[in-house]
Amino acid sequence: MPAASGLRTASAAWRPEATSCKIPVAGLVTGQEVTLAQQMSLDPPAFEIDGNAEMSADSVAPVRFGVTARPVAFPIAAGNAATTAFTVALVKDGGGATVDADGDGLPDVWPRVFLVRLDPSDPSGLTQYRSPDLHITQTQVIAAALDPTPFLPALRPQPGGNAPAVLTGHLEIIVRPALFDASAPGAPPRRLPSLEPGRYRIVLLSQTGQVWQIPNEAGSAALDPRVVCATAPCASGTVQTQSQSDAFQILAPAHPRYTGGISGSLTVVGAPAIASAHVFAYAMDAQPPFGLPVSADFHLGTEFQGGTVGYRLPNLPGGDYIVSAVVDTRGDFATTPAVFAMAPGAGSLVAAPSIASVGATFASLNLTAAAAMPLRPSFQLAGTASGVDLELPFNGGALASMQIEPTAILDATVTPLRPDSFAALTLACGGSGKPDVGSVSIELIKVDGAAGLLAELDSTGKATVLTASLDSTQFSSASCTPGGLFAATGSLSVVVQKASSAKVNLLDPRVASVSVPLVPGRYSLAITSAAKQVWRVPNELQPGLLDPAALLATPATTQALLRPQQVAVNVSP
């Protein structure tokens, strides 16, 4: 019986050295000296999956899964807890600029992530997919990337120009529902019509060129069953490496395929530079900003011809749908996390929401993206520099008030892609030439959980909501062009009515709200501008959601900027 202890292992203290050089080759080349100048400071980024890593073949929204750095003692003694870690750093082009090569609106970071389709005929998971028709090995890859959000503030250049990498033991991977064929060397990946069910190898490539992937040869599925330990403690000569046979899974479609859908053209007004475009279909009972799309399409700017691109939103059951589009002219619109998706930046173009009725066939709907987004309405609550929740007592009265301050949160210290320099809350200008406070929606939503990102829902799926409004008296001396927009800056007064307390369906505005007595507790504050950009606090930029090592490396001034983004509102009678 082969024993694990009898296989050759390498010392965890050993570090290979590496170098890179270019050697022109024309025939036989000899006499070239190569110096090994770079010693690897860390072991290969061995890891295992944390939680579920799967999505259905008909998914339209991105999914997330975690990976945790974990030393693997067999068969190569791949490190120990002190030397096994992920090194997170920004990917730079030849000129030193941050890049977004996959067009997801987020800066690319190391390690790079690849989900590579495996051949179902190999139970060990070591064989790449082989086409049964062409009888050749193909490289089919699902779009995936490390979520950089928990690391971004620490990756910005510090005084002196250096942007140090962050060592961490956990990563969150964002997987987009798109499968590409990258089999042809030198050719752009070709998008395939749909996701294919099966297992996909998870490959992490670090900045040093070190690679770890699962499934791998150390996994239990690749070993003689006699040396596999099912449960600890393990007998001598056996190993417990089941995690190294895990893989990302594409499951069968969640429902039978529908023949209906929506298709048409998306046209951009003017001739802006286009990074990408997104078209979304929402069910009427799951509308934005809190509802998720039931179908989506994505196109790079290079796909537009004469300012127009065709789109398809397939696999829709019969019914009515809200269809909208975002044309990213900045290169920083991301569908996840929500803090980016809910508030496209200034200059991005949107198509007005339209309703399409779908039957058994495709409905036709042409969209025009003409409305340019104003400044992002990012804000902080006044007096919350410490990061402590804001107290909002009604003191037995009918009204309570607080101050908000439009602030450029996504500035150059937080994001390297098209940072904001300014922020403003945009109001519509009424016919009288005055800002219309009714064009801005303000809601306090009772939340659940320490992060404050999830609404607390009752058994009917409704949230407890307080409605607020801007104090109109603060704009008494302001003037604007009727039909235009007004950018409100500075400290703005918000008035909350106790009588507005209600149970509200956040996804379907057609459902009538039900008045309820004031419910004390912790509330998030969500503000929707006249341009339908949404900013809320708390949000995903709060320091508590940053990677712990990244938080330690984040400059104090940036921490101070982000601290108010963790603040909620404590409402009391």
Beta strands, then each sheet from edge to edge (+ up, - down):
strand 1: 17-18
strand 2: 38-39
strand 3: 47-50
strand 4: 54-56
strand 5: 63-69
strand 6: 86-90
strand 7: 109-110
strand 8: 112-117
strand 9: 140-146
strand 10: 166-168
strand 11: 170-181
strand 12: 190-191
strand 13: 198-205
strand 14: 211-214
strand 15: 248-251
strand 16: 260-268
strand 17: 276-283
strand 18: 295-300
strand 19: 308-316
strand 20: 319-328
strand 21: 349-358
strand 22: 362-364
strand 23: 367-372
strand 24: 379-381
strand 25: 390-393
strand 26: 399-406
strand 27: 425-429
strand 28: 435-436
strand 29: 441-448
strand 30: 454-455
strand 31: 463-470
strand 32: 485-488
strand 33: 492-497
strand 34: 502-504
strand 35: 514-515
strand 36: 521-528
strand 37: 534-537
strand 38: 569-572
sheet 1: 1+ 2-
sheet 2: 3+ 5- 11+ 9- 8+ 13- 14+
sheet 3: 3+ 5- 11+ 12-
sheet 4: 3+ 5- 11+ 9- 8+ 13- 15+ 4+
sheet 5: 7+ 6- 10+
sheet 6: 18+ 17- 20+ 21- 23+ 16+ 19-
sheet 7: 18+ 17- 20+ 21- 23+ 16+ 22+
sheet 8: 24+ 26- 33+ 31- 29+ 30-
sheet 9: 24+ 26- 33+ 31- 34+ 35-
sheet 10: 24+ 26- 33+ 31- 29+ 36- 37+
sheet 11: 24+ 26- 33+ 31- 29+ 36- 38+ 25+
sheet 12: 28+ 27- 32+
end
